[in-house]
Amino acid sequence: MAETPTGPGTPQTPETDDGTELVFAPAPPAHGRAFAVSWWGRAWVKALEDTALDSAGLRAGNRLARSGAVGAVSVRPGRLTAMVRDRDGGGHRTDVLLHRFDTAQWDRLLGMAAERAGHVAALLAHEMPHELAEDAALSGVGLLPEIGDLEAECDCGAWDHCAHSTALCYQAARLLDEDPFVLLLLRGLGEASLVAALQERGSRPAAGETAEAGAEAGVDAREAFAAGSILPRAPAPEPVPVAGPQLPSLDTESAPPAPVEAEALSFLAATAAAEARRLLAQALAPGHTPEHTRLGFRPDAVRLLAADPPPPVAARLAAALGAAPEDLAPELRAWREGGASGLRVLAEQWEPAEAQLTRARSGLATAWAEGEAPRLERTGNRWTEPGGERQLRLDEEGRWWPFARAADGWRQAGAPQSDPATALSLTAGDG
């Protein structure tokens, strides 16, 4: 039997432990990218950060985990174990203990899952739908850690969570990216035992009902519809054409009536076809979100100029904006790098909301190793090196835009990045 966690909330009845153990190889460093990518991994990180009492300890553990300091991780019911290296190279045996479900909790969880055809089908197909977490919570069984669920044991001598145990907690998110069933194993049951328990429950008729009567009763329509998420995928759509359609020429023997200009009309048709192709490619991409941007006059004129119109058309567009085409270079670059968001970041300075500031500060705090972060002063959504040549600007989507000082002000230095350290490295003078 694996060792049982102690402390507040520890159940008094024996907890499930089927003897399963999984060992995960050390993960590479995670600089410059999201620490967890799957729904379960991100949910674990959110639960960890929402229930932590020491933000400084979280940052220290996050840095260690990102640097690749966590060795191979052993996962057993109720326990994570790994060797975690300090920045000086010294290693510490670290354990994180998670409250294991008792018999009554497993009975509620398995009973809830067995009643939902979608959950049963997914679990038997080695999939863990994220709806399972919400339905489990509604059944009174929280799968993700809550306050007091995670306890630490580390030979560094800390009496509570230290940087080593926090790093191991963060590393668990990457394990969930690989295999979300790790969470159920931590709660007490390996995948094989879980599947066997579900199959055994599925073979039993409900109380007062014969097996035949149960079969005739069928499945609730809502549950059958929910099961559609684990059916084989539909055939892939036809690929987006490499190039847009060949548009008919408007160059005829007779001139069009005024004020129609064939060259301008041909350009507008070509840009409309290119935009339709872009939107089609976006709609077919996995995880896409529909666009709902309505452009004003100036952004739309910049969009057309960025498509390299014929010189007469470019001159007319620039004149409508009251500028020479060469004076619009910063706006054209901003549009090509980030569309409407790029233009807003170039032109506008705004004050982020408190939630946006909190996420920004967290991203800045974890982007660099300890002692390596540059000094940056904030003004609105802009972070600037005092007297320096570099600046980061935050957009409303949480992306970081690099800017470098130029003779006439600030110039955009590259595309937006999710990681501030990567964005800053794109600016001039960063090696």
N, C-alpha and C positions, 0 to 999 in steps of 0.2 A: 504494500500500500504506500502511496506517496504521502509525504508528510502533510499534515493538516494545518492550515493557517490558524493562528490564534488572534484573539482581540475582539473588539466589539463587533457584533453581528455574526460571529461564528455559530453555525447551527449546532444544536445539541444532538441531532440524530446523525448516524454514520452517513458520510457522503459517498457518492459513486466514484469508483476508480477502477477502470477495466485493465490497468497495467500498460496502456498504450503510451509510447514515448516517441516523439518526432525530434529529429536533430536537423537544424538548418545551418548551412555553411555561412561563414562570414560574408556580409554584404559589402560591396565597394562603397567608397565615399559618395556622398549625395550632394556635393556642392552645386549650386546654381540650378537646382530643379526642385519641384515639389517633393516633399519627403514621402508622402504616400499618394498613390494615384487611384486606387480602387475606392468604391463607396465604403467598404468595411474599414479599409486602412484610414481613410479620412475621418470616419466616424469615431474610430478609436482615438486618434489624435485630438479631436474636438472634445471627447469625453475626458481624456487625460488633462487637457488644458483647462477645461471648465471646472474640474474638481480639485485642481492643484491649489495649494495655499501659498506656495513660494515661487513667485515668478522668476526670481534670480536663479533658483535651482533648475527651473524648467529650461532657461536659456543655456545654462552650463551643460545640462544633459543633452539638449538638442545639438549643441556644438560638438560634443563628443560623438554622438551617434552619426552626425553628418560627416565627421572626419574618418569614419570607418574604424572607430576604436572598439566596437563591440565584436567579440569573437563569435565562434559557433554558438548557436542558441539551442538549448535543450528545452523542449516543451513537454510537460507532464500535467496530469490533472492537478490544478491548483497552483502550478509553479512554473516560472521561467528561470533558467539558469544560464549564465555566460561568464566568461572572463572579459573584463572591460579594462582597457589600457588608459592610464593617465597621459597627459601631454608629455610628461617626462619619460614615458615608456614603461612605467611600472604597471603591473597587472593586479586586478582584484577580483576574487570570486564574488559574484553578485547574484542574488536571488530576488525575484519579485513574486509575491504570493497573491493569488487572486481567490476570493471567496468561491468555493465550489458549491454547486447546487446540492441541496439535500434531496431525499427521495420524494418529498411532497412537491418541491419545485420542479424536478424533472417530470413528475407525473402531470403537472399542469402544462408544462411546455410541450411534452409529447402529445398530450391530449388535444391541445390547441392545434398543433401541426397536423395530427391525424384527421382532424375535422375539416381541413382545408386541402382540397385536391391539388391546388397549385403548389402548396408547400411540399406535400408528399412527393409529387412528381419531380420537383426541382431537387430536393434532397437526395432522392434515389438516383438522379442523374448527375450527382456530384456538383450541384450548384446550390448556392445560398442566396436566395432572393433577399434584398435588403428590407422588403416588407416584413420579413420574419422578425426583425428587431422591434418594429412598432407593434405587431400583433402579440409578441411575447410580453412587451411592457403592459399592454392592455390586459393580459392574463395575470399580471402581477409578478412577472419574472423579467428582470432587466438583464439583457445579455451583455450590454456594454458596462464598463466599470462605473460605479458611483462613488460618492465620497465615503472613504473608509474601506472600500473594497480592495485596494492595492496596498500591500505592506511590503517592506523592504528588509533584506538581510544582506549586509556587505562586510567583508573582512577589513574594510578601511577604518572601521571603528565608529562610523556614524550611527547615531541612535535612531535616526529616521531616514527618510529618503535623502540620498546624496546624489552627486552628479553621475555616479556609476549606475545606480539603480534607475535614475530618470532616463539615462541613455538607453538602458535595456527596455524601459517602457516605450520609448520612441521607436526602438528597433522592432518592437512587436507589431507596429503598424505596417512595416515592410513585410513581416511574415504574413500578415493578413492579406496583403497584396498578392502573395504567392498562393495562399491557401486559407480562405476564410474559416474553414472548419477548425483551424487552430483555436478560435474563440470557444467553440463547443468543447474541444479537448480541455482547455483551461478550466472550463466550468465542470468538467468531470467525465465526459464521454467522448471516446474516439469515434471517428466516422463509422467504422465497421459496427461498433456496438449500437450507435445511434440508428443506423439503417436497419439492423436486426430488430431493434425495439419498435421501430415504425412498422416494419413488415409484420411483426407479431401482433401489433395492435390492429393492423388492417385486416388480419385474418379472423378477428373476433366479431361476431354480430353484436349489434347494440343490445342493451338490456331490453328484454321482452320482444325481441325480434329475431326471426330465423335468418340464416345466411341468405336463403333464397329471397325472402321478403326484402332484405337489405339491398340485394342486387336489383330488384324490381323498382325500388324507390329511386334509384339513380343518384345523380349529383346535382347539388344546387347550381342553378345557372350562373350565378355570380362567381362561384368557385371554379366552374368549368371555364368561364371566360378568363379568370385570372391565370389558369394553367396555360393559356395561350402563349405566355411569355417564355415558356420552356419548350415549345414546339419547334421543329426544324425551321430554320430561317427560310423566308421566301427567296426565290431566285434573285441573284444580284441584278440590279437594273443595268441597262445598257450604259457603257462608259460615255462620259461627256466628250463630245468631239474635240479633237486637238485644236482645230481652228473653227471659227464661226462659218456660217453659210456664205457662199459666194453671192453677194448682193448684185442685183441688176444695175447696169450702168445707167446713169441719168444724162449722159452726154449724148444728146440727140442732135439731128441736123438743124432743128429749129430751136431758138432760144426760148426758155420758159418765160411766162408772163411776169412782169414785175409785181411784187418785190421778191419773188422766189429766186434763190441762187442755187444752181445745181451743185456746186462744190460744197457749200455749207450743208445742203440737204443730204448729200452723200455721206458727209462726215457724221452728221447726227444719226443717220441710219446705222452706220458702222459701229458707233459707240453704243447705241441701243442694243445691237446684237451682241456686242462684247459683254455688256452688263447683264443681259439675259443669260448668257453662257456662265458668267461668274455666279449668278444667283442659283442656277441649276446645279453647278458643281457644289456649292455650299449646301443646298438642300439635300443632296445625295451623300454628303459626308456624315459619318457617324457622330452622334451627339450634337448636331447643329442646333442653333437657336435662330428663329426667324428674325430678320432685321425689320425695324419699324422707324428708321431714321427718315425724317422729312428735312430736306436741305433747303436752306434759304438761298437768296439770289447769289451772294458772293461764293459760298461753298460750292454751289452747282457750277458757277462759271469757272472756278478753280479746277473742279473735277474735269470739265471739258478741256481746259487748257493742258491738264496733265496727260491727256490722251494724244498730245502732239497733233493738233489740227493743222491744216494747210495754213501758210503764213497769212493770207488775207483774213481767214477766220480767226486766227490767234490775235491779229491786230484789233479786230472788232471786239473780241471778248475783253482784251486788256483795256481798250478804250472805255468800254462799259464800266470797268472797275476803276477807271481814273488812274491807270498806271501803265508804264511801259512793260512789255513782256519780261525783260530781264530783271525788273524790280520785283517780279512776283516769284522769283526762284525759291525763296524760303517757304512760301505757301505751297508751291508745287511739290517740293521735297516732302513737306509734312503730309500732304495728301497721299503721295505715292507710298510713304512708309506706314501711314495709319488711317487714311481716309478722314472722315469727319472728326474723329477723335484726335487725329494728328493736328488738324487745324485749330481745334479748341485749345489743345495744350500749347501750341505756338502762341496764340493770341491772348488767352485768358489766364488770369490768376484768380484762384478761388480758395476759400477756406474749407478744408475737408471736415466732414462730420466726425463726431467723436469715435464712432465705430470704424470709420475709414482711417483715422489717425492711429487708433490702436493697432489695426492690422499693419499699417505702414511701419510703425515703430517696432513691431515684432519682426517684420521682414528685415529691417535694417539691423536689428540686434543680432540676428542669427545668420546674416549673410557673410560675415567675416569671422575668422578665428579671433580669439581673444587677443587684444593688443594690436590687431591689424586694421581695425575699422578706421576710415578717415574721419576727420572732424567735419561735420556738416551742420550748417545753421538753416533753420526752416523759416520761410516766409510764405504763408499760405500753403499751396501745394508744391512749393519749390524748395529743394534742399541744396545749398550752395557751399562750396569750400570757401572759408573766409579768405578774401584776397586771392583766391585761386582761379583756376582756369576751367573748373568743371562744375556741372550742375545736374541734378536729377529733378525731373518733374513727374508728378503722379497724376495719372488720368482717372476718370470716374470709374473705369473698369478695374482699377488696382494695378495697372501696368506702370513700369518706370521708363521714362524717356530720357536718353542721354543728351546733354547739351554741352557745347564747348564755347569758351569766350572767343569772339572774333572782333575785328576792328570796329565793326558797326553794331556790336551788341552780342547776343547769344545766337549761335547757330546749332541746328539739330545735328547730332553726331551719329545717328544710327536708328535702327528700328526699336520699338518698345520691347521691353523684357519683363518677365515675371519676377526676376531676381535682381535686386538693386546692384549687387556686386558685378554681375555680368553687364548690366547697363553702363555702369561707371567705367568699366574696362574698355568700352567702345569710344570713349571720349579721347580727344587728342592729349598727348602728354602722359598717357598711362602706360608707358613702356612700349 
